[in-house]
Amino acid sequence: MKGVKVLVVDDDESFSRILVRELTAMTFQVAFACSGEEAIKQIGETEFDVVLLDVHLPGMDGVTTLKVLRDLAPTTEVVMLTGQGALDTAVPAMKLGAYDYLTKPCNLDELETLINKAWEKKMLSQQNVILKHELARLNPFNEFIGKSPALKSVLEIIAKVALSDSTVLIQGESGTGKELVANTIHGNSLRKDNPFIVVDCSSLYEELLQSELFGHEKGAFTGAIALKHGLFEVANGGTIFLDEMAQLSLSLQAKLLRVIETATFRRVGGIKDIKVDVRVIAAANRDVQQMVGDGHFREDLYYRINAVTVVVPPLRERKSDIPLLAHHFLAKKIIPGREVLGFSKESMELLMKYDWPGNVRELKNMVERAIILAEGKYIQPDDLPANLRMNLDFLSKNFHAEYPSLEEVERLYITKLLNEFKGNRANVAGALKISERSLYRKLKEYDLS
């Protein structure tokens, strides 16, 4: 790779002279050091991309030099050079962070490939560091990825409400990060050193959920063979996060209202009031105010829980955050044997056009899937799910009627696939998950060639 700065560290003068000459001919910028001490001095004065470091050096040996280099220049990649029969020294070097090793004399083609790969890894490491610093500067809370106005507005509200002890209602679609918001509010509050308890109100039926929240006395019901402390007791002094609170039955809503108003509750089967100091944060992906109007949610509980409302925007309303989020998930997902550095221009354009009904969670899953499928260093459109590549939003834009017939939808979609696959019927049938014979009948039915 032209312009890559390489430092050769070896005490064998004749070998080093040949290596410097050959690497220079490959258009690398090459410097030379004959000892570990001299290498450290040069790295302190110049930033190198890759260091070729001999294991056996006079004075400070290669492994010791590597330890110093890792502290002095953490993003510089190091390739260890070792003689035949000395591979036992290369293993400790790899554990200390060396990128790879080669035995001398080196195969020049192999060495060139290795230097280029090491340089790409260094570039990726630097980009990750820059991204983390940029996100830390833009966000008051490092867990949130993005710099869109919609996200900044949410972060400002979180920063304010975290300092109070009021109840909070978090509203937003599934996958937008409501639990992250709740966790951040708790983590920046005076209760941060006390428990943060998460309760998924949609995953348990009413009797079990009541027992989970408030506990039960021994013998309260069949199977209650011992006293059970509820999650409100466990969360005492901290925060309880009621996820999907809109799923609570009206009877459980009444019990929750009592806890919020009096800071007391009774275990199932109990007669004694138990006092707790718990902050309640609730979340819902439904319009709770509309549920109040429909009679499915208690109005008094709504006003109690709604002291402060945080509305988490869907990803389609903060599309400028998609590149940052996608690269963040890419950097976090490490798969052995995969070196995926980023997204092609075409694949990123598809990510930006898609509406992401599953929000951030869907984007995260898509990136992990694309890393597995990618064959090159950059994720291509073919590595993305079909619904992203097809961009099904085109359907709604091509209908004149508000409610088109199934026949209209099917005809337009098949036409879209025919264009997408350049008339290849086998590919179209594969995308539709039907046989070619079935597709042929539909083409005749809709008079499509």
N, C-alpha and C positions, 0 to 999 in steps of 0.2 A: 504494500500500500504506500503510495507516494507520500513523502513527508513524515512518515512515522519515525519517531526518534528512538534509536536503539543504543543501549550501552552494553558493550561486550566487556565482561570482567573475567580475565584469565591470565595466569602467570606464564603460560606457554607462548612465548613471543612469536614463533613462526606460525603456530596454529592461529593465533589472534590476527596476525597480519593478513593471512589468507582470508579469514572470516570477514574482516573489515572490508577488504577489497571486494569480495563477492556480494556482501550485503549492500555495499554502496552501488554496485552495478545493478542491483535490484531496485534502486531509487530510494532505499532507506537512508535516513540521516544517522550516521554511525559515529559513536565516540568509543574510546578504549580506556580501560583501567586495568592495571596489572595486579591490584590487591584490593581486599575488602575495604581497607582504610581509604584508599584513593577513590573507590567507587562511592563511598558515603560522602566524601568531600564534593565530588562532581554532582551527585544527586541533590546535595544541599544548595548548589548554585544553579542547576539546570533541571527543568522538568523533563523526564524521559517517559516514553510510553511503555517500553518493554526493556527489561534487563535480562541479558543472557549471562547467567552467573555460574562459574565453575564451582563444583562442590569442594575440591581440594585446592586451597589457596594458602600461601605462606602467611604466617601471623594469624590474622582473623580468618577462620575458615568460612566456607560458603554458607553453612547453616547459620552460624552466628551473624554473618553479614545480612542474611535474609531477615533475621529477627529485627535487626536495626532498620532495614529498609521498609519493613511492614509498618513500623511506627513513623518513620520519616516521610514516606510517600505511600500512603495506604491505597491509592488508586492505581499505582504503577504495577504492572503485571511482571512476574519474574518466572523465567524458564531456567531450570537447573540443567547444567551440563555435567555429565559424569562419565568416567571411563568404564570400559567393559569390566564386569565383575565387581562394580562398586554400587550396584543398584540399591543395596541395603541402606545407603545414605540418602537416596532420593525419597524414600517413603516418609521419614520424619520431615523432610522439606515440604512435601505435599501437605502434611498435616499442619504445617506452620503457615500455609497460604500460598505456596508456589503454584503457578497456573498449570505447569506440566514439566516434564523433564525429557532430555534427549541424551543418548549415549554418543560419545565421540569415537571416531570421526563422524560428523553429522552429514546426513543426506540433505543437500541444499534445497531441494524442492520441498521436502518435509519441513525443513526449518522455516522456509518462507511462509508456508501455510500456517505453521504454528504461531509465528510472529503476528500474522494478520488476524488470526483468531483471538490471540491475546489482546491485540489492540482493540478489536471490536468489544471484547468484554470490558476493557478499561473505559471505552466510550459510554457503554451502557451504565457502568457504575457511576460515572460522572453525571450522566443525565438523571439518574435516580437521586443523587445527592442534591443536584440543582432543584429538582422537582420538590423534594422534601423541604428544602429551605424556602422555596417560593410559596408552598402551601402553608408553611408555618408563619410566613410573613402576612399572607392574605387572610388567614383564618385565626380567630381567637381560640379555636379548639382544633387541634391537629387531626382529630379523628375524621373531621369532615373534609371531603375532597371537592374542591370547586371554588369558583370566584364569581359566579353569576350574581346579579342583583337580588334575585329571588332567594338564593341561599344566604347571602349576606344579611338580608332582612330577618331571616329565621335565627341566625346566629346572634344578632343584636338582641332579639327578644329573649333567647336562651340566657345570654349573659346577664340580663336584668332579672329575670325570674329566678335564676339560680340563687341569687342573694336573699330572696324572700323565703318564707316557709309556707306559702299558699298552695292550695291544690291546683293542679294543671291538667287541662284536657288537650291532648295532642290529636289532631285530626289529619288524615292523609290516606292516600290509596295504599294498598298492599305493596310492600317492597320499597317504600320511600325512605325507610329508616327511622320509624317512630321510636323503636326501642333504643336506638343510638341517641336520639334526642333526650329521652328520659334518663338514660345513663349519664349523659353529659350534664344535665341539670343536677342530678345527684352528685356527680363527681366534682362539681364546682360549688357545692353548697356547704354549709357548716356541718352537714350530716355525712360528709364524704368518708369519714373513717368508720362509719357504722354500716349495717347491712343494706344492700340493694336487692330486693326480692322481686323476681319477675313471676307473674301469674298469667297464664294463657287462659282467659275465661271461655274461649270457644272449644277447648279440648276436653273438658270434663262435663259430665251430666250434673244436674243441679245438686243432688244430695252429696255427691262426692266433692264438688266444688265448695259447698258450704262447709264440709268437714275440713277441706284443705285450708280454707281461709280462716276459720274460727276454731278449728280443733274439735275434739269431742271427749266426753267423759267415758270412763270405763263402763261398759254395759249400756251405753246410750242407744245402741241398735245392735241387731244381730251381726256379729263379727267384730264388734268394738271390744276387744279383749283387754285393752289397756288404754290409759289416758293418752291422748294425742294433742300436742301443742299445735295450734294453728299458725299460719304464715304471718298473721298480724302480730302474734307474740314474737315470732322469730325476727320480724322486722323492727321490733321496738327500738327506738332511738334513730332509726334509719328511714328508708323510703320503700314503699311497696308500689310496684308498677303493675296496674291492671290492664293488660293488653286485651284488645277486643272487648272492652267493657260493655259495649252495646249488646252483647250476647247474653248478659245477665237477665235472669227472670225477674219479674216485678217483685216477688217476695224477697229475693236476694238483694235487689236494689234497696228495699226498705231497710234491711239489716246493714247494708253498706252506709246508708244515710245516717243511721244511728251512730255508727263508728265515727264518721266524720264530724257529726255534731257534738257528741258527748265524749269522744276518745275512749269509749268503753264498749265491750261486747261480752257475750256469753258463749261458752262452748256449747256445741250440740249436746243436749241432755243435761246441761249445767244450770245452776240457779244463782251463781255468784258472778257479779260484774267484774270483769278484768280490765284494768286501766292500761292504756298504751299511749306512747308518744310516737306516732308514725305519720310521715308525710305521704299523701296519696297523689300519685300521678296516674292518669288514665289515658287510654288511647282507643280510637275507633276509626275504622275505615268507612263508616256510614255516617250520614248526616244526622247527628243526634237530635238537633233541633227539630228536624222533620219527624223523627220518631216520637218526639214529645207531642207534636201536633196530631200524629196518628194514634196516640194512646199507647205506644209500645215502650215508652220510657217515662219515668217519673219526672215531672217538671221541677219539684223541689230538689231532687238529686242533681238534675241538670244544672241548676243555678249554683248548687254547692260545689260541684266538681268543676264548674266553668269559671272559676275565679280568674284564671288566665288561660287563653286559648293559643296554642301554637299550631299553625297550619303548615304542614310540610309539603312543599310543592312537588308535583309529579315531575319526572325527568323530562317530559316533553315541554315543560315550561322553563327548563334550565339547560337547554341543549348546548350552551357554550361550555358546560361542565363535562360533556361526554368525552372529549379527548383526554382530559386530565384523569377522569375516572377509569377509562379504558387502559391507559398506560399504568395507572396505579395498580389495577388488578393484574395486569401483565407482569409487572415487577414483583408482585407478591407471590404469584403462582410459579413455583419452581418444579419442573418435571425433569428427572434425570435423562440426559441424552438429548434434551431439547434446548436450542439456543434461539428463541424467538425474540427479536429485538424491537419489533414495532408493527405498525399497520401500513399497508400500502395506501396510496392516495385514494384509490377506488374503494377499498374496503372502509376507510374512514368516512368517505362520503356516504356510504350506505348506512353506517351507524348514525350519522347526523340526520339522515332523512327519515329514519324509523321512529315511530311514536312511543315505543317502549311501554306497552300496557303493564308489564311486570316491573317497571321502573328499575331502580339501581340493582335490585336482586337479579332481575333478568339479564341486565348488562354483565354483571359479574359471572353468571353461569355461562353466558355466551362466550366471554373471553376465555374462560377455562376450557370450554369445548374447542374453540378455535386453536388454542395452543396445542392441544392433542392432535388435531387434524392437520395443522400446518406442516408442510414439507420443506419450506425454505425459512429464511430468517425473518421474513415479514408476512404477516397474515394477509391472505388474498381473499377476494370475494368468494371464491369456491370453498373457502374454509368456514364461511358463515352459514347459518341456517337458511333454508329456502325462503322462509317468510321475509327475511331481510333482503335477500337477493331479488325477490319478485316485487317487493314494495307494494303490498296489496292495497295501499291507500288509493291507488289509481282507480279502484272500483267505484268508490263513492263519487269520484270526480267525473265519471263518465255516464252516470245515470241522470235522466231527467225527472223520473218519477221519484217521489219520496220513499216509496216502498216497491222496489222493482221485483219482478217475479223471479222465481228460482231459475227458470229457463234463461232469463236475461243475464243473471249473474253467471251461470254456468257457461253460456256462450262467450261472454266477454272474457272470462278467466281462461278458457281454452285458447281463445285468440291471443291473449297475452303470453301464454306459455309457448304457443307456436312461434311467436316472434322471438321470445327469449331463447328458444332452442333451435332457431333458424330452420323450422319445419321438420326437425328430427322427431318422428312420431314415437320411437322407442323411448326417448328421453322424456317426452311429454307424458306418455303413459306411465312411466316410472314416477314422475313428480306427482301425478294424480293418483298413483297406487291402484291403477286399473290395468286390465290387459289391453294389448294393442287392438284386439278385435272389438272390445268395448269402445275404445277411443274411435276406431274407424266408424262404428255405428253413429256415434255422436257427431263426428265430422259430417257424415251424410245428412243427419237430422238437421244440423244447423247450416248446411250448405257451406262448409269451410273446406278450403283446399289445403 
